[in-house]
Amino acid sequence: MGAFDGIQGMVAGYLASPKGQETIRSFLSSPQGKEAIDSYLSTPDGQQMARLLLLRALDSLDIPEAVKGEIRTALAGAGA
């Protein structure tokens, strides 16, 4: 298992680097990346992850709290 941990560390280090982040950005903006995202978001796990990310991002937006509340309600209803 030590080799696996080493590989995980190398991958994590690469993904945290500027070059790794640019690679991810390039893939996600490509037709293949968009297809992969759409495929993932069509699954229950993907939809749950999207709700979690949207709720997290919502906290950072500069919009009225009433609007945030409406969005949170809609996202909570979508998860039911």
CORFEN-V463298 format. One record per residue. RES is the residue in three letters. D_FIRST is the distance of its C-alpha to the first C-alpha in Angstrom with 1 decimal. Layout:
{{RES:D_FIRST} {RES:D_FIRST}}
//
This chain:
{{MET:0.0} {GLY:3.8} {ALA:5.5} {PHE:5.2} {ASP:6.3} {GLY:8.8} {ILE:10.0} {GLN:10.6} {GLY:12.5} {MET:14.4} {VAL:15.4} {ALA:16.4} {GLY:18.4} {TYR:20.1} {LEU:21.1} {ALA:22.5} {SER:24.5} {PRO:28.1} {LYS:27.3} {GLY:24.4} {GLN:26.7} {GLU:29.5} {THR:27.4} {ILE:26.6} {ARG:30.3} {SER:31.5} {PHE:29.4} {LEU:30.5} {SER:34.1} {SER:34.1} {PRO:35.4} {GLN:32.0} {GLY:30.5} {LYS:33.4} {GLU:33.0} {ALA:29.3} {ILE:30.4} {ASP:33.3} {SER:31.2} {TYR:28.7} {LEU:31.7} {SER:33.3} {THR:30.7} {PRO:30.9} {ASP:27.6} {GLY:28.8} {GLN:32.1} {GLN:30.7} {MET:28.6} {ALA:31.8} {ARG:33.8} {LEU:31.3} {LEU:31.4} {LEU:35.2} {LEU:35.8} {ARG:33.8} {ALA:35.7} {LEU:38.9} {ASP:38.8} {SER:39.0} {LEU:41.9} {ASP:45.5} {ILE:47.2} {PRO:49.4} {GLU:47.8} {ALA:49.9} {VAL:48.2} {LYS:44.7} {GLY:45.7} {GLU:46.9} {ILE:43.7} {ARG:41.6} {THR:43.9} {ALA:43.5} {LEU:39.7} {ALA:39.7} {GLY:42.0} {ALA:39.9} {GLY:37.0} {ALA:39.1}}
//
